[in-house]
Amino acid sequence: MKELMPAMKRFESLPRVDKGKTVSLAWFPDRKNLTLIGDVLLYLRLVLVIAHIVIEMRYIAFRQHFKDFTIFSRTEIESVDPRFQRRRLNEWQQKGYLKKIIKGFYIFADTALNEETIFEAANRIYAPSYISLEMALSHYGLIPESVYGITSVTTRPTRTFVTPIGAFAYRTLKPRLYFGYDIVEYAPSKHYLMASPEKALLDFLYLNPSIAKAEDFESLRLTRDSLLRHVKEDILFDYLSRFEQRSLSERVTSFWRFVKNA
């Protein structure tokens, strides 16, 4: 910085040019003036370096504030700093600091992605929602196949998002059926919502009304031992009564008889 001070002082001595006017070309060939031009370029380089440092300091402060967030939203950022400039998010993505999941939601690029962080992200990007259906059934070991994408239920319209960290599918439930999930804490101040085994099974059968007969149940390739170990019959039928749907009650009763007699 000290080395640049003479250049900065000489820069201040440059002739000022009003808008719409030009400096005479005779000014440039002079050796002294050429030195000033070099100083100008050096000064501009200094300005760029300082601007870069300021931007990096802003990111460091931002990172420190959101370091405990698995995923954060633009709304959360602006609640902390109402004057936050959204273009910074684009700059930090280009630098590889952030990843945009969907519109308005971001993670740090070096965030460790595992089942828990993905589940939390699924809850956050389309709330209210909880993990259910095929993903929850697979999580509990009730179906043998691995599941592509994270399946959830929500009270909002059915949606699917394909993102840099995976595919997320959401199916709609009526608000009165939005129950039967657990809050799973996997780290301090970090958690996700997951359907209980009973509710995951009921959500799946409710949203797939074509599954009604023994051959349909057989095609699911559900793991009988895991079903009987994880699914509590009294909870299953207590939750079922809250759906208040006769056709579903008949199908679930047939399904449970099939499982117990298989």
MIKEBA-19203 format. One record per residue: x negated, z negated, y of N, C-alpha, C in turn; residue in one letter. Coordinates in pm, whole numbers, plus 50000, padded with zeros to 5 digits. Layout:
BEGIN
XZYXZYXZYa ...
//
This chain:
BEGIN
499175000049879500005000050000499135000050126m 497994991850125497124991250242496525004950273k 496165012350166495555025450185496505035050256e 497805032650240498795041750295499175038450440l 498765026650488499175022550621498695032250730m 497425037150725497015046850828497865059350828p 498225063850707499065075850698500425073250758a 500965061250734502285057950787502245057450939m 501135052050996501035051351141500915065251202k 500085073851136499945087451187501255095051175r 502025091851069503325098451050504245095351168f 504165083051217505025079051328504675086351456e 503425091651462502985098751583503375113451583s 503985118251475504395132251468505445135251574l 505455147451626506465151051727507865150751668p 508815145351741510195144851695510875158051731r 511675163251639512345176051660513835173651665v 514475177451774515915176051785516595186151694d 517805182851652518575191751567518775205251637k 518515215851563518695229351616517455234951682g 516365226851693515125231451754514035232051650k 512935238851681511815240351589510525236451658t 509505233351577508185230451629507415243451638v 506645245551746505855257751762504885259351647s 504765271651595503845274451485502405271751526l 502135271951654500775269451700500335255151669a 501305246451643500985232451614500295230851480w 500585239551380500165237351242498695240251211f 498065250851263496695253751220495675243251262p 495965235351363495015225451409494625216051294d 493305213351281492825205151170493445191151172r 493585185751291494195172451303495625172751252k 496315183651288497715184751245497805186751094n 496845194051037496835195650891496665182050823l 495855173450882495685159950828496995152350834t 497705154350943499005147650956499985152650851l 499935165650821500825171150719500535164650585i 499215162950554498865156050430499375141850429g 499295135450547499805121850556501305121350534d 502015131450587503465132050568503805132850420v 503105141550351503355143150208503075130250132l 501995123550171501655110750109502725100350138l 503215100350262504255090950302505545093450224y 505905106250208507115109450133506985105249987l 505775106849935505545102449797505745087449788r 505255080149888505445065649892506925062149895l 507695069349975509145066849984509795068749847v 509405079249775509965081849643509595070749544l 508355066149553507915055349464508705042649492v 508875039549620509645027549656511095028849609i 511675040649627513055042949583513165040849432a 512165045849357512165044249211512075029449174h 511205022049245511055007849216512365000449243i 513035003949353514304997449387515344999949278v 515405012449231516365015849126516065007948998i 514765007048963514384999648843514724984848858e 514524979448976514844965348999516354963048987m 517134972649034518584971549021518984971448873r 518324979948794518644980348651518244967348584y 517074961948620516624949348560517624938248589i 518114937648713519104927448749520404929748673a 520804942448661522014945848587521874941848441f 520724944948382520474941848242520504926848219r 519944919448310519924904848296521344899248297q 522184904548384523554899348394524364902448269h 524194914548212525024918648098524294917747964f 523194910347958522384909847837523134904047717k 524124895747741524864889547631526114897547591d 526324908947656527484917247625527124927347517f 527954928247413527774938947315528184952247377t 529284951947446529814963747514530404959047646i 530304967047749530814962947879531544974747944f 532474971348029533304981548092532924983248239s 533294994548294533064996948435533834986848519r 535014982848472535794972748544535044959548551t 534384955648442533614943248441532424944248536e 531794955848539530654957848629531104956248774i 532214962748809532684962548948533254948948987e 533684941048889534144927548921532974918648960s 531804921648905530584914148939530004919149071v 530004932449087529444938549208530414949149260d 531314945449349532324954949400531704967249467p 530454966149512529794977349580528944985749484r 529064982849354528264990249256528555005249264f 527495013249264527635027849273527705033749133q 528815040349104529035045548969527975055648926r 527355062349023526345072248986525155065748917r 524985052648937523905045748867524095046548716r 525335046048671525605046848528525125060248472l 525355070948546524885084148503523355084648503n 522745079048606521285078848613520695071248495e 521265059748464520735051448356520995057648219w 522085065348207522285072848083521205083648067q 520925090748176519905101248172518525095548140q 518265083448184516985077048156516935071148015k 518085071247945518125065747811518315050747805g 518755044747916518975030247919520345026447861y 521345034847885522715032147843523265043247756l 524315039847680525105049847608526565048147649k 527205059147680528635058947710529395060347580k 530295050747553531075051147429532315059847449i 533165055647537534275063947585534325061747736i 535215068447802535325067147947535495052547986k 534555047648066534665034048119534005023348036g 533425026747920532795016747834531385021047796f 530455011347800529035014347779528385003547693y 527265007247629526394997547563524965000647606i 524094990847592522674993547613522175001947496f 521305011447527520865020847424520135014147309a 519505002647334518764995947228519574985047158d 520884984747180521734975047111521704977546961t 521464967046883521444968346738522874970746688a 523074981946622524414985346572524544981246426l 525484972746399525794968646262527314967346251n 527774962846137529214962046115529904953446221e 529294942146253529924932946348530024938846488e 528934944746537528964950346672529914962346681t 529984970146573530914981546571532354976546572i 532644965946496533994960346494534374955146633f 533444948246698533744943146832533994954646929e 533184965146918533384976947005534754983046981a 535184983646854536494989246822537604981346890a 537494968146890538494959846958538494962247108n 537304964047165537174964547311537634977747372r 537284988947310537515001747377538985005847379i 539804999547293541235002947295542004990247262y 542154981847361542804968847342544264969547390a 545134961247330544854952047220544814959247085p 543884955347002543804961246868543044951846777s 543224953546648542434946046550542134955146430y 541024952546363540614960546248541624958446136i 542094969346075543084968345968543024981145883s 544074982945802544224994945719543014996845627l 542545009245610541495012045512540215004345537e 539815003045664538564995945692538644981345650m 539754974645682539894960645643539974959345491a 540704968445427540804967945280539434969745216l 538624978645272537274980645222536404968445250s 536564962645367535794950845406536004939445307h 537224937745259537544927145164537284931245019y 536844943444998536554948144863537804951544782g 538904954644853540164957644783540244972244741l 539444980844803539354994744760537874997744739i 537555005744637536155007944601535425017944692p 536165027044755535525037444834535095032344971e 533985037845019533575035045156534505042945249s 534685038045368535645043845462534885050545576v 535285062745608534675069645722535425065845849y 534745059945942535375056146067536005042346060g 536265036846176536845023446188538345024846214i 539135019146126540595020146139541145007046195t 542035008346291542624996646357544104999146381s 544804988346414546184989646460546264984446602v 547234989346676547374986046817548834986946857t 549184981146968550534982847023550594994947116t 549465001347138549385013047225549595025847142r 549695037247208549885049747134548745052547036p 549065059346928548075063146828546995071946892t 545725068446867544595075946925543425076346827r 542575086346845541315087246771540205090446871t 539085083346859537935085846945536715088746857f 536025099446886534755102346821533675099546925v 532815089846897531865084746996530435085446941t 529445082847026528055082746978527765071946874p 528635061946862528375051246764529355051646647i 530205061746641531125062946529532505067646570g 533345069546468534725073946492535645061846483a 536625061346575537565050146580538985055746579f 539785051346481541175055946468542115044046486a 543165046046565544135035546594545535040346561y 546275031946488547665034846456548565024746528r 549735029446568550635021246648551515012146563t 551594999646605552544990046549553464985146661l 554664981346626555544975146724554944961746769k 555124958046894554534945446942554894933346856p 556094932746801556474921146721555724920546588r 555104931746550554344932146424552844930146447l 552484927546571551074925446604550734910746579y 550444907646454550094893946413549294894946283f 548894883446233548234883246103546764887246105g 546074884546213544664887746221543864875046247y 542594875446212541694864146232540694867546343d 540284857346418539204858746515537914855046443i 537084864946420535854862846344534684861946441v 534084850046451532924848146538531664851046457e 530874860446503529674864146428528384860346500y 528484855846624527344851046702527914843146819a 527104834946884527614827447000528254836647103p 529504833847137530284841447236530554855847193s 530404858847065530674872347016531644871546898k 532694879646902533674879346796534414892646787h 535164894246680536054905846665537314901246594y 538344909446602539634906346539539784914746413l 540084908046303540204914646173541504910246105m 542264919646053543484916245980543144907645858a 544004898345828543854890945703544074900645587s 543634897445466543864906545353545344910045337p 546214900145352547634902445335548174911945442e 547764909745566548294918045675547724932245669k 546454933545629545864946845616546634955045512a 547004948545402547754955445297549154959245347l 549814950045416551154953045468551114963945575l 550134963245664550004973745766549834987345700d 549024987645596548755000345527550015005945462f 550754997545392551975002245326553055005545429l 553134998045534554125000645639553905014245705y 552645017445731552325030045799552165041845705l 552315039345576552265050145475553495049045385n 554655052245439555915050345363556025059045238p 555185069345224555255077945105554705070944981s 553975060045001553445052344887554555043044839i 555205047044729556415039744688556545037744538a 555825045744459556005045244314554725041444243k 554825038644114553685034044035552525043844041a 552825056944034551755066844039551065066944175e 551835063744281551245062644414550305050644421d 550745039444364549925027444363548645029844282f 548775036844173547635039944087546605048444162e 547105057844241546205067144312545355060044418s 545795048244462545035040844562543735035144507l 543665033644376542475028444308542085014744365r 543095006644393542824993344444542194984744334l 541334975544373540634966944279541504954744249t 542054954444127543024944144091542454930044105r 541264927744051540684914344057540494909644200d 540024918644285539834914944426541154912244495s 542164920144462543494918044519544024904144486l 543944900544357544474887644315543644876044370l 542374878544398541504868044451541694866344601r 541844877244674541894876544820543304875544877h 544264882044813545624882544868546444870944813v 546894862244903547724850844863549184855144864k 549834853644750551194858744733552174852544833e 552054839444856553004833044947552824838245090d 551574840445132551334845645267551804860145276i 551544867845170551964881845168553454883045192l 554254875345120555704876845131556264869745255f 555554859745306555954853745432555784864045545d 554634870745548554404881145648555404892645630y 555684896045505556604907045476557974904445536l 558434892045532559764888745584559854891345734s 558734890745803558714892645948558844907345987r 558624916345892558794930545920560294934345926f 561114926845855562564928945855562904943445823e 562284948545717562534962445676562774962645525q 563974966045487564354965445346563524974845260r 563324987045306562574996745225561134992045203s 560544986145304559184981045288559174969345190l 560154960745199560244949245107560324954044963s 561104964344940561234969544803559914975444755e 559224982644841557954988844801556874978344776r 556794968344863555784957944846556064949844719v 557324946844694557674939544571557274947744448t 557554960644449557164969344338555654970044325s 554974970844438553514971644436552914958844378f 553414947344420552844934644373553114932744224w 554274937144177554574936544034553604945543957r 553324957144014552384966643952550984960343941f 550554953544046549214947444046549134936343942v 550134928043936550094916543844550214920743697k 550844932043674551044936643536550054947343491n 549164951443585548234962143551547244957743442a 
//
